[in-house]
Amino acid sequence: MKFLLVSFLAIVVILSCKRDKVEYAPTPYELKIPSHFPDMIIPEDNPMTVEGVELGRKLFYEQKLSGDNTMACAACHAPASAFSDPNQFSEGIDGIVGTRNSMALINLGWDDSFFWDGRAITLEEQILMPVEDPIEMHDTWAGIVGELNASVEYKNMFFKAFGTPGIDSTRAAKAIAQFLRTMISGSSKYDVMYKYENGLPLSVSEQAIYSSISLEEWGGYDLFKSLNGADCFHCHNGPLMQVKKFSNNGLDATFADLGRGGVTGNPNDNGKFKVPTLRNIAYSAPYMHDGRFATLDEVIIHYSSGVAMSPTIDPLIEFASQGGVQLDAYEKDLLKQFLMTLSDESFINNPDFQDPN
């Protein structure tokens, strides 16, 4: 009887570690891309599926991805902060504080460089790095894979997402990337302004929003685009409110952080950082790569009168030699009112982006 009991328990343990009988029948995921946005290019080796997105969302909020099982990706990318960190610098699991502000996760499916210095060129590559960074989640993918393999639920989810048994870092990164590509923000008051300005049709609800746009908001938009006004349009324009470039925007005369130059080794890149989107900027404080500005007012003051000259200053900052564009108080207020039109509450409150647990 003892032998039979031991044998029975062994069989139960073995079966509990196996994947449940599930079928691979992936459901194509249809991205909800706004009509005025460009097409999103999806990697051929990582097609969007409902099962992949579901797995990626669960992994994004999974604390097992950190060395002590206390931190998930979402710890530094909070929904209420446009999936950025409201703290100037994020603190890793070992109590070590970083030196750059966590970037907002918005419309990443259109990006082709990641991190402030652009050291990753794909979203999948970017996802792999924070997990093993000793000042962030400080784990190993080998250890994480071992923990996930102990879960029948995860075994099933990975199989449903990829069609063959097996959990590894590549599949985990692909799943999270699929989830992040669904995080599209394109339903702000600015979107109505952009569509109206470009002669694109407005829906009934957008027509109602159009009627609510104030003269001050339109005035701020004009100022935003004007070469003799705030002159922001060189780096922030179009539906994505972002130009794909690295720029030295006059934060410092000398550089404690080389930014892009630290990656390329080219001195001409020193002090340059990725131009971020301005979408949901009202939610994503603090600002700049080092989070030095706590408010939008401080950002506006910087571009108005706080620009510092250096050898790599962006030549499109045309008034850098005089410290900035020299906006008066009224113009600063108009510009701020326009920046607030980039807020998309439906994005930060979207239930599809929240913790599934």
C-alpha positions in Angstrom: 0.0 0.0 0.0 2.9 2.4 0.8 4.4 1.7 -2.6 1.0 2.3 -4.3 0.5 5.6 -2.4 4.0 6.9 -3.2 3.5 5.9 -6.9 0.1 7.7 -7.0 1.5 10.9 -5.5 4.4 10.8 -7.9 2.0 10.6 -10.9 -0.1 13.5 -9.5 3.0 15.7 -9.2 4.1 14.8 -12.7 0.7 15.5 -14.2 0.4 18.8 -12.3 3.6 20.0 -13.9 2.4 19.2 -17.4 0.6 21.6 -19.7 -3.2 21.1 -19.7 -4.7 19.8 -23.0 -5.2 23.0 -24.9 -5.3 23.7 -28.6 -3.3 26.2 -30.6 -5.9 28.3 -32.4 -4.6 31.8 -32.4 -7.1 34.7 -32.9 -5.7 37.6 -35.0 -5.7 40.8 -33.0 -7.1 43.8 -34.8 -5.4 47.0 -33.7 -7.6 50.0 -33.1 -5.6 52.5 -35.1 -7.2 55.9 -35.4 -8.0 56.9 -39.0 -5.6 59.8 -39.0 -2.6 57.7 -37.9 -0.1 56.0 -40.2 -0.1 52.2 -40.5 1.8 50.3 -37.8 4.5 48.0 -39.1 4.2 44.6 -37.2 7.3 42.4 -37.2 6.8 39.3 -39.3 8.1 37.0 -36.6 5.7 38.5 -34.0 2.2 38.8 -35.4 -0.5 40.2 -33.2 -2.9 37.7 -31.6 -5.5 37.9 -28.9 -3.7 35.2 -27.0 -0.3 36.9 -27.3 -1.7 40.2 -26.1 -3.4 38.5 -23.2 -0.1 36.9 -22.2 1.8 40.1 -22.6 -0.6 42.0 -20.4 -0.3 39.4 -17.7 3.5 39.5 -17.9 3.6 43.3 -17.8 2.1 43.2 -14.4 3.9 40.0 -13.3 6.2 40.5 -10.2 7.9 37.2 -10.9 9.9 39.1 -13.5 12.0 40.7 -10.7 14.7 39.1 -8.5 12.7 39.2 -5.3 9.2 38.9 -6.9 8.2 42.4 -5.8 8.4 44.4 -9.0 6.7 44.3 -12.3 7.2 46.4 -15.4 4.1 48.4 -14.3 6.0 49.5 -11.1 7.8 52.1 -13.2 5.1 52.6 -15.8 1.9 53.5 -14.0 -1.4 53.9 -15.9 -2.3 57.1 -14.2 1.0 58.7 -15.2 0.6 57.7 -18.9 2.5 54.6 -18.1 5.6 56.5 -16.8 6.9 57.0 -13.3 5.7 60.0 -11.3 9.0 59.9 -9.4 12.0 61.7 -10.9 14.0 58.4 -10.8 12.8 54.9 -10.3 14.1 52.7 -7.5 15.0 49.1 -8.2 14.5 46.0 -6.0 17.8 46.6 -4.3 17.0 50.1 -3.3 19.3 51.5 -6.0 17.9 54.7 -7.7 18.4 55.2 -11.5 19.6 58.3 -13.2 16.9 58.7 -15.9 13.2 59.2 -15.7 11.1 56.3 -16.9 9.6 57.1 -20.4 5.9 57.1 -21.0 4.7 54.0 -22.9 2.5 55.6 -25.6 2.2 54.6 -29.3 5.4 52.5 -29.1 4.3 50.5 -32.2 5.5 53.4 -34.4 8.9 53.9 -32.7 12.1 52.5 -34.1 14.4 53.3 -31.2 13.9 52.8 -27.5 15.3 54.2 -24.2 16.3 57.8 -24.0 19.6 57.0 -25.7 18.2 54.7 -28.4 20.3 51.7 -27.4 17.5 49.3 -28.4 16.2 49.3 -31.9 13.2 47.0 -31.5 10.5 46.9 -28.8 11.3 43.2 -28.2 14.9 44.0 -27.6 14.1 46.8 -25.2 11.8 44.6 -23.1 14.6 42.1 -22.4 16.9 44.7 -20.8 15.3 46.1 -17.6 14.7 42.6 -16.2 18.4 41.9 -16.0 19.6 45.4 -15.1 21.1 45.4 -11.6 19.6 48.8 -10.8 16.1 47.8 -11.9 14.5 44.3 -11.7 17.8 42.5 -11.2 16.9 39.0 -12.2 18.0 36.5 -14.8 15.8 35.3 -17.6 16.9 31.8 -16.8 15.5 32.2 -13.3 12.3 33.8 -14.5 11.8 31.0 -17.1 12.1 28.5 -14.3 9.5 30.2 -12.2 7.1 30.6 -15.1 7.6 26.9 -16.0 6.3 26.0 -12.6 3.0 27.5 -13.4 0.5 25.4 -15.4 -1.4 28.6 -16.2 1.6 30.2 -17.8 2.5 27.0 -19.7 -1.0 27.0 -21.2 -0.9 30.7 -22.0 2.5 30.4 -23.8 1.3 27.4 -25.8 -1.9 29.3 -26.8 0.1 32.3 -27.8 2.9 30.5 -29.7 1.7 27.1 -30.7 4.4 24.8 -29.3 5.4 24.0 -25.7 8.1 26.0 -24.1 8.7 29.3 -22.2 11.7 31.4 -22.9 12.8 35.1 -22.8 12.3 35.6 -26.5 8.6 34.5 -26.3 8.1 36.5 -23.1 9.5 39.7 -24.8 7.4 39.1 -27.9 4.2 38.7 -25.8 4.9 41.9 -23.8 5.7 43.7 -27.1 2.3 42.7 -28.5 0.6 44.1 -25.5 2.5 47.4 -25.7 1.6 47.8 -29.3 -2.1 47.8 -28.4 -1.5 50.8 -26.1 -2.6 53.4 -28.7 -3.5 57.0 -27.7 -5.4 59.0 -30.3 -8.6 60.3 -28.7 -7.6 63.7 -27.3 -9.0 67.1 -28.1 -5.8 67.7 -30.1 -6.8 64.8 -32.4 -10.0 66.7 -33.3 -8.0 69.9 -33.9 -5.5 68.0 -36.1 -8.3 66.3 -38.2 -10.2 69.6 -38.6 -7.0 71.4 -39.6 -6.2 68.7 -42.2 -9.7 68.5 -43.7 -10.4 65.1 -42.3 -14.0 64.1 -41.5 -15.2 64.4 -37.9 -17.6 61.9 -36.2 -20.6 63.2 -34.3 -18.8 63.0 -31.0 -15.7 64.7 -32.5 -17.9 67.5 -33.8 -19.1 68.1 -30.2 -15.5 68.2 -29.0 -14.6 70.6 -31.8 -17.4 73.0 -30.6 -15.8 73.0 -27.1 -12.3 74.0 -28.2 -11.6 77.5 -26.9 -10.0 80.4 -28.7 -7.1 80.1 -26.2 -6.5 76.5 -27.1 -6.4 77.4 -30.8 -4.2 80.3 -30.1 -1.8 78.1 -28.2 -1.7 75.7 -31.1 -0.9 78.5 -33.5 1.9 79.6 -31.1 3.1 76.0 -30.8 3.6 75.9 -34.6 4.9 79.4 -35.2 8.6 79.9 -36.0 8.4 83.3 -34.3 6.3 81.9 -31.4 7.0 78.9 -29.3 8.7 77.1 -32.3 7.9 73.6 -31.0 6.8 72.1 -34.3 10.3 71.1 -35.5 10.4 68.2 -32.9 6.7 67.6 -32.1 4.2 67.4 -34.9 1.7 65.2 -36.7 -0.7 62.7 -35.2 2.1 61.1 -33.1 3.3 64.5 -31.8 6.9 63.3 -32.1 9.7 63.4 -34.6 12.0 60.4 -34.8 15.3 62.0 -33.9 17.8 62.6 -31.0 18.2 66.1 -29.9 20.2 68.3 -27.6 17.5 70.7 -26.4 19.7 73.0 -24.4 19.4 71.5 -21.0 23.1 71.9 -20.1 26.3 73.5 -21.3 28.3 70.5 -20.3 27.0 66.9 -20.0 27.0 64.6 -16.9 25.0 62.2 -19.1 26.2 61.8 -22.7 22.9 60.4 -23.9 23.1 59.2 -27.4 26.8 59.9 -27.5 27.3 57.3 -24.8 25.9 54.7 -27.2 27.4 55.7 -30.5 30.8 57.0 -29.2 30.4 60.0 -31.5 31.1 63.3 -29.8 28.6 65.0 -32.1 25.8 62.9 -30.3 26.8 64.0 -26.8 23.9 65.5 -24.9 21.3 64.3 -27.4 18.3 62.3 -26.2 15.3 60.7 -27.9 12.5 63.2 -28.7 9.5 61.9 -26.8 5.9 62.2 -27.7 4.0 65.1 -26.2 0.8 63.0 -26.0 -0.6 62.9 -22.4 2.1 65.2 -21.3 -0.2 66.6 -18.5 -0.1 63.1 -16.9 3.6 62.2 -17.3 5.5 64.6 -15.1 8.3 65.0 -14.3 9.9 65.9 -17.6 13.1 65.5 -19.6 15.5 62.5 -19.5 16.5 63.2 -15.9 13.1 64.4 -14.7 14.5 67.8 -13.7 11.3 69.7 -14.4 8.4 68.9 -12.1 5.8 70.9 -14.0 4.8 72.0 -17.5 5.3 75.6 -16.4 9.0 74.8 -15.8 9.3 73.2 -19.2 7.8 76.2 -20.9 10.2 78.5 -19.0 13.1 76.4 -20.1 12.3 76.8 -23.8 11.4 80.4 -23.3 14.5 81.7 -21.4 16.5 78.8 -20.0 18.2 77.2 -23.1 21.9 76.6 -22.6 24.4 76.7 -25.5 26.7 73.8 -26.2 28.6 72.5 -29.3 25.8 69.9 -30.1 22.8 72.1 -29.5 20.0 71.3 -32.0 20.3 73.9 -34.8 16.5 73.9 -35.0 16.4 75.6 -31.7 16.8 78.9 -33.5 16.7 81.2 -30.6 19.1 79.2 -28.4 21.7 82.0 -28.5 19.3 84.3 -26.6 18.3 81.7 -24.1 15.0 80.7 -25.9 12.0 82.0 -27.6 11.2 84.7 -25.0 7.5 84.1 -24.5 5.6 86.6 -22.3 3.3 85.4 -19.5 0.2 85.4 -21.8 1.9 83.4 -24.5 3.1 80.9 -21.9 -0.4 80.4 -20.7 -1.7 79.9 -24.2 0.9 77.3 -24.9 0.1 75.5 -21.7 -3.6 75.4 -22.6 -2.8 73.9 -25.9 -0.5 71.2 -24.3 -3.4 70.2 -22.1 -5.4 69.3 -25.3 -3.1 66.4 -25.8 -4.6 64.6 -22.7 -6.4 61.4 -23.6 -8.3 60.2 -20.5 -9.6 57.1 -22.4 -6.0 56.0 -22.8 -5.0 56.1 -19.2 -8.3 54.6 -18.0 -8.6 52.0 -20.7 -9.6 48.7 -18.9 -7.7 46.7 -21.5 -4.4 48.2 -20.3 -5.0 47.7 -16.6 -3.7 44.9 -14.3 -5.6 41.7 -15.3 -5.1 40.4 -11.7 
